[in-house]
């Protein structure tokens, strides 16, 4: 029997396909080196190596959140083709040791982007915000 204080079951695995991320029809990430976090009761979250993200379109936002298990998340805003979306992506630069595989990688909010993964639909990639605001 599990208690409400326990960490939900989380697995981290490599995506076995190339994944593209589109914003307003334009590539903003394209990688064969994607890490997928599966957390019990939540849709998967894909983390991209920074080298495979078109960082020229992202700027660091002021938003910082803290997840009780993963640590501090820093957010990015995108500006492309006169479209601005704040906090569209985030990174855990120095996550807790259990989550070292996502360190420095970038994840995107699927309500603002389209993921293209062979054999999957965009609905398969939905995510809910799982972080808690901190003062700073």
C-alpha positions as CSV (number, residue, x, y, z in Angstrom):
1,X,0.0,0.0,0.0
2,X,1.4,3.4,-0.9
3,X,1.1,6.6,1.0
4,X,0.3,10.0,-0.4
5,X,3.8,11.2,0.6
6,X,5.6,8.7,-1.7
7,X,7.1,9.8,-4.9
8,X,5.0,8.6,-7.9
9,X,6.6,5.9,-10.1
10,X,8.9,7.6,-12.5
11,X,10.9,6.1,-15.4
12,X,13.3,7.8,-17.7
13,X,14.1,6.2,-21.1
14,X,15.5,7.1,-24.5
15,X,13.0,7.8,-27.3
16,X,13.6,5.2,-30.0
17,X,12.7,7.6,-32.8
18,X,13.6,11.1,-34.2
19,X,11.4,13.7,-32.6
20,X,10.7,17.1,-34.1
21,X,9.1,20.1,-32.3
22,X,7.2,22.7,-34.4
23,X,6.0,26.1,-33.3
24,X,3.7,27.8,-35.7
25,X,4.8,25.3,-38.4
26,X,8.6,26.0,-37.9
27,X,11.1,23.6,-36.4
28,X,12.3,24.6,-33.0
29,X,13.9,21.3,-32.0
30,X,14.9,18.2,-33.9
31,X,16.7,15.3,-32.3
32,X,17.5,11.6,-32.3
33,X,18.7,11.9,-28.6
34,X,15.4,12.5,-26.7
35,X,14.9,11.4,-23.1
36,X,11.3,10.7,-22.1
37,X,10.1,10.9,-18.6
38,X,7.1,8.7,-17.7
39,X,5.4,9.6,-14.4
40,X,2.5,7.6,-13.1
41,X,-0.8,9.3,-13.9
42,X,0.8,11.9,-16.3
43,X,1.5,12.1,-20.0
44,X,5.1,11.6,-21.1
45,X,7.5,14.6,-21.1
46,X,10.2,14.7,-23.7
47,X,13.6,16.4,-22.9
48,X,15.8,17.5,-25.8
49,X,19.5,18.2,-25.7
50,X,20.2,21.9,-25.9
51,X,22.4,21.4,-29.0
52,X,19.3,20.1,-30.8
53,X,17.0,23.1,-29.9
54,X,17.1,26.2,-31.9
55,X,18.0,28.4,-28.9
56,X,18.1,31.5,-31.1
57,X,14.3,31.7,-30.8
58,X,14.3,31.2,-27.0
59,X,15.2,33.6,-24.3
60,X,15.4,32.9,-20.6
61,X,12.3,34.1,-18.7
62,X,12.2,35.3,-15.2
63,X,10.0,32.4,-14.1
64,X,11.6,29.8,-11.7
65,X,9.7,27.0,-10.1
66,X,10.6,24.2,-7.8
67,X,9.4,20.6,-8.1
68,X,9.8,18.8,-4.7
69,X,11.6,15.8,-6.4
70,X,13.2,17.3,-9.5
71,X,14.5,20.6,-8.2
72,X,14.6,24.0,-9.7
73,X,13.2,24.6,-13.2
74,X,14.0,27.7,-15.3
75,X,11.8,28.7,-18.1
76,X,12.1,30.1,-21.6
77,X,10.0,32.4,-23.8
78,X,9.8,32.0,-27.5
79,X,9.6,34.8,-30.1
80,X,9.3,33.7,-33.7
81,X,7.5,35.3,-36.6
82,X,6.0,38.0,-34.4
83,X,4.5,35.4,-32.0
84,X,5.5,35.5,-28.4
85,X,4.7,32.7,-25.9
86,X,6.1,33.1,-22.4
87,X,7.3,30.1,-20.4
88,X,6.9,27.7,-23.4
89,X,9.9,25.6,-22.4
90,X,11.8,24.7,-19.2
91,X,15.0,23.1,-18.1
92,X,16.3,21.5,-14.9
93,X,20.0,22.6,-15.1
94,X,21.0,20.8,-11.9
95,X,18.2,18.4,-10.9
96,X,18.3,16.1,-8.0
97,X,20.6,13.1,-8.6
98,X,17.8,10.7,-9.4
99,X,16.9,12.9,-12.4
100,X,20.5,13.5,-13.7
101,X,19.5,12.2,-17.2
102,X,17.4,15.4,-17.8
103,X,20.0,17.8,-16.6
104,X,20.4,20.8,-19.0
105,X,17.8,19.3,-21.4
106,X,14.8,21.4,-22.7
107,X,11.2,20.3,-22.5
108,X,8.3,22.1,-24.2
109,X,4.6,22.7,-23.3
110,X,2.6,20.7,-25.9
111,X,-0.3,23.2,-25.8
112,X,1.9,25.6,-27.7
113,X,3.9,23.2,-29.9
114,X,3.4,20.2,-32.1
115,X,5.5,17.1,-31.6
116,X,6.2,14.9,-34.6
117,X,7.0,11.3,-33.5
118,X,6.6,8.4,-35.9
119,X,3.6,6.3,-34.7
120,X,2.3,8.9,-32.2
121,X,-0.3,11.6,-32.3
122,X,0.1,15.1,-30.7
123,X,-2.5,14.1,-28.1
124,X,-0.1,11.5,-26.8
125,X,2.3,14.3,-25.6
126,X,0.0,16.4,-23.5
127,X,1.3,17.6,-20.2
128,X,0.1,19.3,-17.0
129,X,2.1,21.8,-15.1
130,X,3.7,19.8,-12.2
131,X,5.8,22.6,-10.6
132,X,5.2,24.8,-7.7
133,X,5.9,28.5,-7.8
134,X,8.7,29.8,-5.5
135,X,9.5,33.3,-4.5
136,X,12.5,34.8,-6.1
